[in-house]
């Protein structure tokens, strides 16, 4: 499974971008499944075959409500592939009946795709709803909405179930107690408190330090960068507050987080967004984005064009051109210094 976080600096859909970015990281994906699926289901899956599927089954009618992240995984017995579909619910308020209708439509989209592509049989979809809104609904299934029907008639109901990660029903204490899934703890807390600036102000360092044994430092850095980006996008927290909070971060994490935060607070981007003027916004975003990418490349020169493109949600060619621009500027500076030295030596010889 490829590590492919894709996150733009300023985005109109920060929840979707964060959800998809962190969920595309293999280690996080496995933890999400461990939280979202029953143990008896997990035992049937070969998690080492888990991979993201670069597609979506969200149609126009669902775009306002859901975004999806799709994994494929093989069963231990028989090797058949199934789809595990993470569905993020956009609405802060939604009824249980609305949600179930959305899931039905989504499942039908998947089955229709199998039919259009002449696949043998249908691919089993397992929906997992992630919700960080205000409603305190229980995870009712289709049959629960028809509980007054006689049992003899219930056989005519659509027969499916879904799983749910309902963040507003999880206390902070219970989230922090998740010792077997330590990466998603911070992600859940960040998303749960998306409208709580005070929580962010008091907990930024805790949200950015991802605890995990034997985890590659680059993965922890990406998670911290994505999380600070999400916090800045969804809150009204100020630059000074973020910079102050990052001072207590470990040194190997601090530099990357501060660089990411500074990019988000770039004057051009900030003014462009605040003005809300289309031309000013586009120009501010474009110039600010170029500056941000060049600063990132200078700070992390070993990052590949694909990795940087995915982090900033840009075309690879644009990143490649900006890298060349940075390299040309560096080369020009080196050449200028060398020419100055040669001129100085000639002067002394004369």
C-alpha positions as CSV (number, residue, x, y, z in Angstrom):
1,X,0.0,0.0,0.0
2,X,1.5,3.3,-1.1
3,X,1.9,6.3,1.3
4,X,0.0,8.9,-0.6
5,X,-1.2,11.9,1.5
6,X,-2.7,14.6,-0.6
7,X,-3.4,17.8,1.1
8,X,-3.6,21.4,-0.3
9,X,-2.7,24.4,1.8
10,X,-6.0,26.3,1.9
11,X,-9.0,24.2,1.0
12,X,-12.7,24.6,0.9
13,X,-13.2,21.1,2.2
14,X,-10.6,20.6,4.9
15,X,-12.4,17.7,6.6
16,X,-12.5,15.7,3.4
17,X,-8.9,16.4,2.5
18,X,-7.7,15.5,6.0
19,X,-9.7,12.3,6.1
20,X,-8.4,11.2,2.7
21,X,-4.8,12.3,3.4
22,X,-4.3,10.5,6.7
23,X,-6.4,7.5,5.6
24,X,-4.1,7.0,2.6
25,X,-1.2,6.3,4.9
26,X,-0.9,2.5,5.2
27,X,-0.2,2.4,8.9
28,X,-3.2,4.7,9.6
29,X,-5.5,2.7,7.2
30,X,-4.8,-0.5,9.1
31,X,-5.6,1.2,12.4
32,X,-8.9,2.6,11.0
33,X,-10.0,-0.8,10.0
34,X,-9.1,-2.2,13.5
35,X,-11.3,0.5,15.0
36,X,-14.1,0.3,12.5
37,X,-14.5,-3.4,12.0
38,X,-15.5,-6.1,14.5
39,X,-12.7,-8.5,15.5
40,X,-14.4,-11.5,13.9
41,X,-14.4,-9.7,10.6
42,X,-10.7,-8.6,10.9
43,X,-9.7,-12.2,11.5
44,X,-11.0,-13.0,8.0
45,X,-8.9,-10.4,6.3
46,X,-5.3,-10.5,5.1
47,X,-4.4,-7.0,6.2
48,X,-1.0,-7.2,4.4
49,X,-2.9,-7.1,1.1
50,X,-4.7,-3.9,2.0
51,X,-4.4,-1.2,-0.7
52,X,-6.2,2.0,-1.6
53,X,-8.3,2.0,-4.8
54,X,-7.9,5.2,-6.8
55,X,-11.6,5.6,-7.5
56,X,-14.8,6.9,-6.0
57,X,-18.4,5.8,-6.0
58,X,-19.8,9.2,-5.0
59,X,-22.3,10.4,-7.6
60,X,-23.7,13.9,-7.9
61,X,-26.6,13.1,-5.6
62,X,-24.1,12.1,-2.8
63,X,-21.5,14.8,-3.2
64,X,-23.2,17.1,-0.8
65,X,-23.2,14.4,1.9
66,X,-20.4,12.0,1.6
67,X,-16.8,11.5,0.5
68,X,-15.2,8.1,0.2
69,X,-11.8,6.4,0.6
70,X,-11.8,2.8,-0.7
71,X,-9.5,-0.1,0.3
72,X,-9.3,-3.5,-1.3
73,X,-8.3,-6.5,0.7
74,X,-8.1,-10.2,0.2
75,X,-9.8,-12.8,2.4
76,X,-7.6,-15.3,4.1
77,X,-9.6,-18.1,2.8
78,X,-10.0,-18.3,-0.9
79,X,-8.2,-15.0,-1.6
80,X,-11.4,-13.2,-2.8
81,X,-11.1,-9.4,-2.9
82,X,-13.5,-7.2,-1.0
83,X,-13.9,-3.5,-0.7
84,X,-13.8,-1.7,2.6
85,X,-15.3,1.8,2.1
86,X,-14.6,4.6,4.5
87,X,-17.4,7.2,4.1
88,X,-17.0,10.6,5.7
89,X,-20.3,12.3,6.4
90,X,-20.1,16.0,5.6
91,X,-23.2,17.2,7.4
92,X,-23.0,18.3,11.0
93,X,-26.7,17.3,11.4
94,X,-28.2,14.2,9.6
95,X,-31.0,11.8,10.5
96,X,-30.5,8.1,10.7
97,X,-33.0,7.5,7.8
98,X,-31.1,10.0,5.5
99,X,-27.8,8.2,6.3
100,X,-29.2,4.7,5.5
101,X,-30.6,5.9,2.2
102,X,-27.2,7.4,1.3
103,X,-25.5,4.1,2.1
104,X,-28.0,2.2,-0.1
105,X,-27.3,4.5,-3.0
106,X,-23.6,4.1,-2.5
107,X,-23.7,0.3,-2.4
108,X,-25.8,0.3,-5.6
109,X,-23.2,2.5,-7.3
110,X,-20.6,-0.1,-6.5
111,X,-22.7,-3.0,-7.8
112,X,-23.5,-1.1,-11.0
113,X,-19.8,-0.5,-11.5
114,X,-19.2,-4.2,-11.3
115,X,-21.9,-4.9,-13.8
116,X,-20.7,-2.2,-16.3
117,X,-17.2,-3.6,-16.1
118,X,-18.4,-7.2,-16.6
119,X,-16.8,-8.4,-13.4
120,X,-17.5,-12.0,-12.4
121,X,-20.0,-11.7,-9.6
122,X,-20.2,-8.7,-7.3
123,X,-17.5,-7.2,-5.1
124,X,-18.6,-7.2,-1.4
125,X,-18.6,-3.6,-0.1
126,X,-18.2,-3.1,3.7
127,X,-19.2,0.5,4.5
128,X,-17.7,2.3,7.5
129,X,-19.3,5.7,8.3
130,X,-17.1,8.3,10.0
131,X,-19.1,11.1,11.6
132,X,-17.9,14.1,13.6
133,X,-21.1,16.1,13.5
134,X,-23.6,17.1,16.3
135,X,-26.3,14.4,16.0
136,X,-26.2,11.8,18.8
137,X,-27.9,9.0,16.8
138,X,-27.4,5.4,17.4
139,X,-26.1,3.1,14.7
140,X,-29.5,1.8,13.5
141,X,-29.5,-0.7,10.7
142,X,-32.1,-1.0,7.9
143,X,-34.2,-3.6,9.8
144,X,-34.3,-1.3,12.9
145,X,-36.3,1.2,10.9
146,X,-39.0,-1.4,10.3
147,X,-39.2,-2.9,13.8
148,X,-43.0,-2.8,13.9
149,X,-43.3,-5.1,10.9
150,X,-44.2,-8.7,11.5
151,X,-41.2,-11.0,11.3
152,X,-42.8,-12.7,8.3
153,X,-42.5,-9.5,6.2
154,X,-39.0,-8.5,7.2
155,X,-37.6,-10.9,4.7
156,X,-38.5,-8.4,2.0
157,X,-36.2,-5.7,3.4
158,X,-32.8,-4.9,1.9
159,X,-30.4,-7.0,3.8
160,X,-27.1,-5.2,4.6
161,X,-25.2,-3.7,7.5
162,X,-22.7,-0.9,8.0
163,X,-20.2,0.0,10.7
164,X,-19.8,3.5,12.2
165,X,-17.1,5.5,13.9
166,X,-19.2,8.2,15.6
167,X,-16.7,10.6,17.1
168,X,-19.2,12.6,19.1
169,X,-20.2,9.5,21.1
170,X,-16.6,8.8,22.0
171,X,-15.2,10.6,25.1
172,X,-11.7,12.1,24.9
173,X,-10.7,9.7,27.7
174,X,-11.9,6.7,25.7
175,X,-10.0,7.9,22.6
176,X,-6.8,8.4,24.5
177,X,-7.2,4.9,26.0
178,X,-6.9,3.4,22.5
179,X,-3.5,1.8,23.1
180,X,-3.6,-0.6,20.1
181,X,-4.4,2.2,17.6
182,X,-2.2,5.1,18.7
183,X,-2.0,6.9,15.4
184,X,-5.7,7.4,15.0
185,X,-6.1,8.8,18.5
186,X,-4.8,12.2,17.5
187,X,-6.7,12.1,14.2
188,X,-10.0,11.4,16.0
189,X,-9.4,14.1,18.6
190,X,-8.5,16.6,15.9
191,X,-11.7,15.8,13.9
192,X,-13.9,15.6,17.0
193,X,-13.0,19.1,18.1
194,X,-13.1,20.7,14.7
195,X,-15.3,23.5,15.9
196,X,-13.5,24.0,19.3
197,X,-10.7,26.6,19.1
198,X,-10.1,26.5,22.8
199,X,-9.4,22.8,22.7
200,X,-6.9,23.3,19.8
201,X,-5.1,26.2,21.7
202,X,-4.6,24.0,24.7
203,X,-3.7,20.8,22.9
204,X,-1.8,21.5,19.7
205,X,1.5,19.8,20.9
206,X,-0.5,16.7,22.1
207,X,-2.3,16.5,18.7
208,X,0.9,16.7,16.7
209,X,3.0,14.2,18.6
210,X,2.0,10.8,17.2
211,X,3.1,7.9,19.3
212,X,3.9,4.6,17.7
213,X,6.5,2.0,18.1
214,X,9.1,1.4,15.4
215,X,7.4,4.0,13.1
216,X,9.3,5.7,10.4
217,X,10.0,9.3,11.4
218,X,8.9,10.6,8.0
219,X,5.4,9.1,8.5
220,X,5.1,10.8,11.9
221,X,6.3,14.1,10.3
222,X,3.7,13.8,7.5
223,X,0.9,13.1,10.1
224,X,2.0,16.2,12.1
225,X,2.1,18.4,9.0
226,X,-1.3,17.2,7.9
227,X,-2.8,17.7,11.3
228,X,-1.5,21.3,11.8
229,X,-2.7,22.1,8.3
230,X,-6.2,20.7,9.2
231,X,-6.3,22.7,12.5
232,X,-5.4,25.9,10.8
233,X,-7.9,25.3,8.0
234,X,-10.9,24.6,10.3
235,X,-10.2,27.0,13.2
236,X,-9.6,30.7,13.7
237,X,-6.4,30.0,15.7
238,X,-3.7,32.7,15.2
239,X,-0.3,32.4,13.8
240,X,1.4,33.5,17.1
241,X,-0.6,30.8,19.0
242,X,0.5,28.1,16.6
243,X,4.2,29.2,16.6
244,X,4.2,29.3,20.4
245,X,2.7,25.9,20.7
246,X,5.2,24.3,18.4
247,X,8.1,25.4,20.6
248,X,7.5,22.4,22.9
249,X,7.6,19.9,20.1
250,X,10.6,17.6,19.8
251,X,13.3,19.2,17.6
252,X,13.1,16.5,14.9
253,X,9.4,17.3,14.5
254,X,9.3,21.0,15.1
255,X,11.1,22.2,12.0
256,X,8.7,20.5,9.6
257,X,5.6,21.6,11.5
258,X,6.7,25.2,11.7
259,X,7.5,25.2,8.0
260,X,4.1,23.9,7.2
261,X,2.4,26.4,9.5
262,X,4.4,29.3,8.0
263,X,3.3,28.2,4.5
264,X,-0.3,28.4,5.6
265,X,0.1,31.8,7.1
266,X,1.9,33.1,4.1
267,X,0.9,36.7,3.6
268,X,-0.2,36.2,0.0
269,X,-2.4,33.3,0.8
270,X,-3.9,34.8,3.9
271,X,-4.7,38.1,2.2
272,X,-6.1,36.3,-0.8
273,X,-8.4,34.2,1.3
274,X,-9.6,37.1,3.5
275,X,-10.4,39.4,0.7
276,X,-12.6,36.8,-1.0
277,X,-12.0,38.5,-4.3
278,X,-11.6,36.0,-7.0
279,X,-8.7,37.5,-8.8
280,X,-6.9,38.4,-5.7
281,X,-7.5,35.0,-4.2
282,X,-6.3,33.1,-7.3
283,X,-3.2,35.3,-7.5
284,X,-2.4,35.1,-3.8
285,X,-3.0,31.3,-3.7
286,X,-0.9,30.8,-6.9
287,X,2.1,32.9,-5.8
288,X,1.9,31.7,-2.2
289,X,1.7,28.1,-3.3
290,X,4.8,28.4,-5.4
291,X,6.7,30.1,-2.6
292,X,5.5,27.4,-0.2
293,X,6.5,24.5,-2.4
294,X,10.0,26.1,-3.1
295,X,10.5,26.6,0.7
296,X,9.5,23.0,1.3
297,X,11.8,21.7,-1.4
298,X,14.7,23.7,0.0
299,X,13.9,22.3,3.5
300,X,13.4,18.7,2.3
301,X,15.4,18.3,-0.9
302,X,15.2,14.5,-0.7
303,X,11.4,14.5,-1.2
304,X,10.4,13.2,-4.6
305,X,8.3,15.3,-7.0
306,X,5.4,12.8,-6.6
307,X,5.5,13.1,-2.8
308,X,5.5,16.9,-2.8
309,X,2.8,16.9,-5.5
310,X,0.6,14.7,-3.3
311,X,1.2,16.7,-0.1
312,X,0.3,20.0,-1.8
313,X,-2.3,18.5,-4.1
314,X,-0.5,19.9,-7.2
315,X,0.4,18.4,-10.7
316,X,3.7,16.6,-10.6
317,X,4.9,18.8,-13.6
318,X,4.4,22.0,-11.6
319,X,6.5,20.6,-8.7
320,X,9.1,19.5,-11.2
321,X,9.3,23.0,-12.7
322,X,9.5,24.6,-9.3
323,X,12.3,22.3,-8.3
324,X,14.2,23.2,-11.5
325,X,13.6,26.9,-10.7
326,X,15.1,26.4,-7.3
327,X,18.1,24.4,-8.7
328,X,18.7,27.0,-11.4
329,X,18.6,29.8,-8.8
330,X,21.1,27.9,-6.7
331,X,23.3,27.2,-9.7
332,X,23.2,30.9,-10.8
333,X,24.2,31.9,-7.3
334,X,27.1,29.4,-7.3
335,X,28.2,30.6,-10.7
336,X,28.0,34.3,-9.7
337,X,30.2,33.5,-6.6
338,X,32.8,31.7,-8.8
339,X,32.9,34.5,-11.3
340,X,33.4,37.0,-8.6
341,X,36.3,35.0,-7.3
342,X,37.9,34.7,-10.8
343,X,37.5,38.5,-11.3
344,X,39.1,39.1,-7.9
345,X,42.1,36.9,-8.8
346,X,42.6,38.6,-12.2
347,X,42.6,42.0,-10.5
348,X,45.3,40.9,-8.1
349,X,47.4,39.4,-11.0
350,X,47.2,42.7,-12.9
